[in-house]
Amino acid sequence: MSYQVYQLPGGYTDETGGIHRLVELLPLTGGDEELVALYPTSPILVTRLLSRCIQRIGTLGAATEDIARDLLVADRQFLLLKLRAISFGDHIQASVVHSACGSKMNIDFAISDIPVTESIDKGPLYTVQLSSQADEAQSEVVFRLPNGSDQEVLVPLLAADEEHAAALLLERCIQQSALEHVRHFSAQACMEIEQAMSAAGPQIELTIEDACVECGESFTTTFDIERFLLHELRLNINLLYREVHYLAYHYHWSEHELMSMPRHKRRRYIEVLSNEIERLNDISQA
């Protein structure tokens, strides 16, 4: 199966401190599409999906689930965007709801047009010195950037207590400080650390600005690539099964062989088969 090579905007740091950025990414197979349909949307599912589709990362070979889990959040978003592009195409049509008036609007854009800014310093650790406005003035804080492991732990907590989840994220990411416990940080200190984390990490610009077609009010929304891609796959699961049935019926290939194919290859065979059936029908009617 052919793969595409991409360079992560951040990078994966191995146990020796080496940073790996080149990724060989395989398109989704039928088996990957089925996996998404069987499990609820979650960072854990994203970890499993990425580990199946990353054929090689740097000099480490195929990505294990542990490697996919430890990728930076922005790198995981980047790979999901590229995975969607090589599996189903660069063009995205989706819909968003304007919270102010409740109207539903269509958005239309290309994945290749999404701005991606790579991190200047690849870390894995960063240092920020708190300002004089913080109660902990001049304290030095060492931190790492959020990764998939943090998402797996914290996303289930967000709906119940967003403030607690944010505090726990800082607690997980801060590696060293002059203070004994992260939860004793002042609000100003937490804000400065969060700003430093945002500035240090790679950025995937998923914010969409538009005007509501109903009320005319300008609004800003964030495109959730994870939720969109996984929902898109679930909507198409019945079509996947029909494609597999159609090809198995005519070619007598096994389910394993067909589910190992990416969508574009399945549909190429369906196109060839349909043209051949049409040609034979024309001959028989002549």
CORNOR-V573006 format. One record per residue. N is the residue number from 0. PHI is phi in degrees with one decimal (* if undefined). PSI is psi in whole degrees, 0 to 359 (* if undefined). Layout:
<<N | PHI | PSI> <N | PHI | PSI>>
This chain:
<<0 | * | 134> <1 | -74.8 | 150> <2 | -128.6 | 165> <3 | -115.6 | 147> <4 | -105.8 | 130> <5 | -132.2 | 158> <6 | -110.0 | 120> <7 | -61.8 | 140> <8 | -70.8 | 340> <9 | -109.2 | 272> <10 | 135.5 | 151> <11 | -96.4 | 130> <12 | -100.6 | 122> <13 | -84.3 | 184> <14 | -66.4 | 338> <15 | -91.4 | 357> <16 | 95.4 | 358> <17 | -71.3 | 142> <18 | -108.0 | 129> <19 | -116.5 | 127> <20 | -122.3 | 331> <21 | -77.6 | 130> <22 | -127.1 | 131> <23 | -96.7 | 116> <24 | -114.2 | 126> <25 | -91.8 | 145> <26 | -67.8 | 161> <27 | -64.3 | 136> <28 | -94.7 | 174> <29 | -60.0 | 324> <30 | -63.9 | 323> <31 | -67.0 | 318> <32 | -62.0 | 320> <33 | -66.8 | 321> <34 | -55.2 | 315> <35 | -63.3 | 323> <36 | -70.5 | 336> <37 | -89.4 | 342> <38 | -122.4 | 148> <39 | -67.4 | 152> <40 | -62.2 | 127> <41 | -168.4 | 161> <42 | -59.2 | 331> <43 | -64.6 | 320> <44 | -65.3 | 320> <45 | -60.9 | 319> <46 | -59.1 | 313> <47 | -63.2 | 318> <48 | -65.1 | 314> <49 | -64.4 | 321> <50 | -65.2 | 332> <51 | -79.6 | 333> <52 | -102.3 | 344> <53 | -84.7 | 106> <54 | -75.6 | 327> <55 | -156.2 | 141> <56 | -129.6 | 116> <57 | 55.9 | 232> <58 | -103.0 | 15> <59 | -93.0 | 352> <60 | 81.9 | 202> <61 | -63.9 | 147> <62 | -79.0 | 130> <63 | -81.7 | 172> <64 | -64.3 | 327> <65 | -63.7 | 319> <66 | -66.8 | 313> <67 | -60.6 | 325> <68 | -69.3 | 327> <69 | -90.3 | 1> <70 | -67.1 | 146> <71 | -59.8 | 150> <72 | -54.9 | 315> <73 | -64.2 | 324> <74 | -67.5 | 323> <75 | -65.6 | 318> <76 | -62.2 | 316> <77 | -58.5 | 313> <78 | -67.8 | 325> <79 | -64.1 | 319> <80 | -61.6 | 313> <81 | -67.6 | 324> <82 | -64.1 | 319> <83 | -65.7 | 319> <84 | -64.3 | 314> <85 | -78.4 | 343> <86 | -91.4 | 319> <87 | -128.4 | 354> <88 | 116.7 | 161> <89 | -79.0 | 338> <90 | -87.2 | 133> <91 | -122.4 | 131> <92 | -120.8 | 123> <93 | -142.2 | 180> <94 | -133.1 | 148> <95 | -131.4 | 156> <96 | -109.2 | 127> <97 | -76.4 | 112> <98 | -62.0 | 332> <99 | -69.7 | 319> <100 | -119.1 | 353> <101 | 80.9 | 5> <102 | -78.3 | 150> <103 | -101.9 | 133> <104 | -130.2 | 150> <105 | -89.6 | 141> <106 | -121.4 | 148> <107 | -143.4 | 118> <108 | -157.4 | 170> <109 | -106.1 | 137> <110 | -59.6 | 322> <111 | -65.1 | 344> <112 | -90.4 | 353> <113 | -72.4 | 123> <114 | -66.2 | 132> <115 | -125.4 | 124> <116 | -115.2 | 120> <117 | -80.9 | 156> <118 | -71.5 | 142> <119 | -75.5 | 310> <120 | -97.9 | 124> <121 | -83.8 | 3> <122 | 70.4 | 218> <123 | -80.1 | 349> <124 | -113.5 | 149> <125 | -132.4 | 156> <126 | -126.0 | 137> <127 | -130.9 | 139> <128 | -104.9 | 122> <129 | -67.1 | 147> <130 | -78.4 | 175> <131 | -70.6 | 345> <132 | -76.4 | 340> <133 | -83.6 | 148> <134 | -61.8 | 334> <135 | -98.6 | 40> <136 | -46.5 | 136> <137 | 72.1 | 3> <138 | -69.8 | 140> <139 | -100.5 | 129> <140 | -121.1 | 129> <141 | -106.2 | 131> <142 | -141.3 | 163> <143 | -111.9 | 171> <144 | -91.1 | 151> <145 | -61.5 | 144> <146 | -131.8 | 186> <147 | -64.3 | 329> <148 | -62.0 | 319> <149 | -63.0 | 318> <150 | -60.9 | 317> <151 | -60.2 | 323> <152 | -80.3 | 319> <153 | -93.4 | 330> <154 | -55.8 | 318> <155 | -63.7 | 339> <156 | -87.4 | 341> <157 | -60.5 | 315> <158 | -64.4 | 325> <159 | -80.5 | 319> <160 | -156.6 | 90> <161 | -63.8 | 322> <162 | -65.4 | 318> <163 | -65.7 | 320> <164 | -63.3 | 319> <165 | -64.3 | 320> <166 | -66.4 | 321> <167 | -67.7 | 326> <168 | -62.4 | 315> <169 | -61.1 | 318> <170 | -61.9 | 323> <171 | -74.7 | 326> <172 | -88.4 | 333> <173 | -76.0 | 124> <174 | -98.2 | 331> <175 | -160.0 | 139> <176 | -157.8 | 170> <177 | -80.1 | 353> <178 | -100.3 | 155> <179 | -76.3 | 325> <180 | -145.3 | 135> <181 | -59.6 | 324> <182 | -68.2 | 351> <183 | -90.0 | 358> <184 | -66.1 | 145> <185 | -74.1 | 165> <186 | -61.0 | 322> <187 | -64.0 | 317> <188 | -63.0 | 316> <189 | -62.0 | 318> <190 | -63.0 | 318> <191 | -66.4 | 323> <192 | -68.2 | 317> <193 | -62.4 | 319> <194 | -64.7 | 320> <195 | -65.4 | 321> <196 | -63.9 | 317> <197 | -64.6 | 319> <198 | -69.6 | 327> <199 | -77.1 | 329> <200 | -86.4 | 164> <201 | -67.3 | 156> <202 | -125.4 | 131> <203 | -112.7 | 113> <204 | -81.1 | 96> <205 | -106.6 | 16> <206 | -87.2 | 131> <207 | -115.4 | 127> <208 | -109.0 | 133> <209 | -156.2 | 178> <210 | -119.0 | 136> <211 | -66.5 | 130> <212 | -71.9 | 340> <213 | -88.7 | 307> <214 | -103.5 | 349> <215 | 79.8 | 357> <216 | -74.8 | 138> <217 | -74.2 | 145> <218 | -148.9 | 162> <219 | -127.1 | 135> <220 | -138.9 | 158> <221 | -105.4 | 128> <222 | -81.2 | 119> <223 | -92.8 | 95> <224 | -64.0 | 323> <225 | -62.0 | 308> <226 | -65.1 | 320> <227 | -63.9 | 310> <228 | -63.9 | 314> <229 | -67.6 | 323> <230 | -67.4 | 320> <231 | -60.5 | 318> <232 | -66.5 | 321> <233 | -65.5 | 322> <234 | -65.2 | 333> <235 | -100.1 | 8> <236 | -65.0 | 322> <237 | -66.7 | 326> <238 | -65.4 | 322> <239 | -57.9 | 312> <240 | -64.6 | 323> <241 | -66.2 | 320> <242 | -63.2 | 316> <243 | -63.2 | 316> <244 | -61.5 | 316> <245 | -61.3 | 313> <246 | -71.3 | 320> <247 | -64.4 | 321> <248 | -63.1 | 320> <249 | -91.2 | 322> <250 | -99.0 | 345> <251 | 62.5 | 31> <252 | -80.4 | 155> <253 | -75.1 | 159> <254 | -60.5 | 321> <255 | -60.9 | 316> <256 | -62.6 | 317> <257 | -73.2 | 321> <258 | -72.8 | 346> <259 | -83.9 | 351> <260 | -85.3 | 145> <261 | -74.7 | 163> <262 | -58.4 | 316> <263 | -62.0 | 327> <264 | -75.3 | 319> <265 | -57.7 | 316> <266 | -74.5 | 335> <267 | -66.0 | 317> <268 | -65.7 | 321> <269 | -62.2 | 319> <270 | -63.7 | 314> <271 | -61.7 | 315> <272 | -63.4 | 316> <273 | -62.3 | 318> <274 | -64.0 | 321> <275 | -68.3 | 319> <276 | -63.4 | 319> <277 | -63.8 | 320> <278 | -63.5 | 316> <279 | -66.1 | 323> <280 | -64.1 | 320> <281 | -63.5 | 321> <282 | -66.1 | 317> <283 | -68.1 | 335> <284 | -92.4 | 351> <285 | -72.5 | *>>
